[in-house]
Amino acid sequence: MQYISTRGGIEPVPFTEAVMMGLANDGGLLLPRTIPRIGSETYGEWKNLSYQELAFEIMSRFIDDIPESDLRALIDRSYASFDTEEIAPLVHQGSLHIMELFHGPTLAFKDIALQFLGNVFEYLLEKNDSVMNILGATSGDTGSAAIYGVRGKERINIFILHPHNRVSKVQEKQMTTVTDSNVFNIAIRGTFDDGQAIVKTIFNDLDFKEGQHLGAINSINWARVLAQVVYYVYACLHISRHENDKTANFSVPTGNFGDIFAGYIARRMLPEGTIRQLLLATNSNDILSRMVNDGDYSLGDVVATSSPSMDIQSASNFERYLYYLLDEDADRTNQAMNQFSETGKIDLTDFQDHIQRDFTAEKATEEDVTHTIAEFYKEHGYILDPHTAVGVYCALKHQKNGLPICCLATAHPAKFVDTVESATGTSIELPEAIATLMDKETRCELMDADKNQIKEFIKTHSKHT
Ligand SMILES: *Cc1c(COP(=O)(O)O)cnc(C)c1O
């Protein structure tokens, strides 16, 4: 499989180069040249595969430059750190399926992609006798999941920017208590979008990028999207086995559009009708639900909510969908994205029918979230984290005729203990990974949201061959 850029400015590259490139060298995002189709027969044969076996079947259709046995080993190693054999178990609560994606080392769904990506990086660097300095911005969960994906790896240093005092205490501690010598936490005075903008600017400085062997781990990396495609298929298979239901609907708490975009890819791969609805659930930072419902893709101010990993306005994966929406026309994508960076908006009203065939969207206010956590606990004795609650609220609002919807549970509730305890009025038991955090030693740099200062820091602390 070859990968192209949404902006059309690079020669097609194979998977391993696409992973190493992160953001395409022309500023666009990488996509597979075609989306492989899975026939009903093959799909039927996948029914009883383990998570890891299924991951291999799916990933190998997008990767033809890693030998089969190596790819299997990478997948196995990546999911060995999970605390359940199922990796992504489904639990049934009332009329909903809850897919628990938080059984990895940092208790959030990002582990599913980042454990894999860390191992792929290590594998390729070893092969090429090279090193990498990973640079990323996080709104909370990506940071710790990325750090856990690469901590202690010999050929990798990692620099993670997080918005100072805008991530939860647990999220902050999960990052800053990793004191391995290859891990550098940077708290910036600003928002997640500021951090993300700095990272994008630094990556666009190609001399610096090459000189410092920079690599990305943000959700722009194609390998992350790919790893996430797997659990959509896993969920569909599970649902068809348990309820004989041939179609599945998903509700996806959305921030950077990476997770739901993986669902979009899964839908295009699978036999027609296997995935019916993709419900895009946002918190008060609702640029994406406005995009779906009104064709209005325009920046608002970022407001802080109880689901900080979704406090995002410019969703970095949106460009991938835009490319498909614009008939895979790189010139038009380029124009639209240039317009977006100049004016902060893209008018998509002409595409509304198309968009609404692909997605439904709903927004949950802070009140909706608290109420949902409380009610769900009362009714089912099951505790939702605030991100998952956004998805559950939206699912219940859009559920038609009681048809089951699969809600992606993106974080363990203990990561957001304050919100969850005050909503349910009960105290929750902390898993050991969290209970022990507060007493650990930490390491972190506080800096202004200034790209030059951050570049200097990277230069001083980067790994060299
Ligand atoms: C990152 C994250 C999201 C949003 O996922 P995107 O891929 O950015 O849309 C939702 N919930 C949690 C807990 C997250 O960490």
The ligand as an SDF file (V2000), in Angstrom:
LIG
                    3D

 15 15  0  0  0  0  0  0  0  0999 V2000
   -8.4200   11.9800   22.8440 C   0  0  0  0  0  0  0  0  0  0  0  0
   -9.6450   11.6580   23.5690 C   0  0  0  0  0  0  0  0  0  0  0  0
  -10.9080   11.8370   22.9790 C   0  0  0  0  0  0  0  0  0  0  0  0
  -11.0940   12.4200   21.6090 C   0  0  0  0  0  0  0  0  0  0  0  0
  -10.5840   11.6040   20.5770 O   0  0  0  0  0  0  0  0  0  0  0  0
  -10.1720   12.2540   19.1670 P   0  0  0  0  0  0  0  0  0  0  0  0
   -9.5480   11.1570   18.4110 O   0  0  0  0  0  0  0  0  0  0  0  0
   -9.2360   13.3680   19.4850 O   0  0  0  0  0  0  0  0  0  0  0  0
  -11.4320   12.7550   18.5420 O   0  0  0  0  0  0  0  0  0  0  0  0
  -12.0080   11.4570   23.7220 C   0  0  0  0  0  0  0  0  0  0  0  0
  -11.8950   10.9650   24.9710 N   0  0  0  0  0  0  0  0  0  0  0  0
  -10.7010   10.8060   25.5620 C   0  0  0  0  0  0  0  0  0  0  0  0
  -10.6450   10.2750   26.9560 C   0  0  0  0  0  0  0  0  0  0  0  0
   -9.5480   11.1320   24.8840 C   0  0  0  0  0  0  0  0  0  0  0  0
   -8.3700   10.9700   25.4850 O   0  0  0  0  0  0  0  0  0  0  0  0
  1  2  1  0
  2  3  1  0
  2 14  2  0
  3  4  1  0
  3 10  2  0
  4  5  1  0
  5  6  1  0
  6  7  2  0
  6  8  1  0
  6  9  1  0
 10 11  1  0
 11 12  2  0
 12 13  1  0
 12 14  1  0
 14 15  1  0
M  END
$$$$
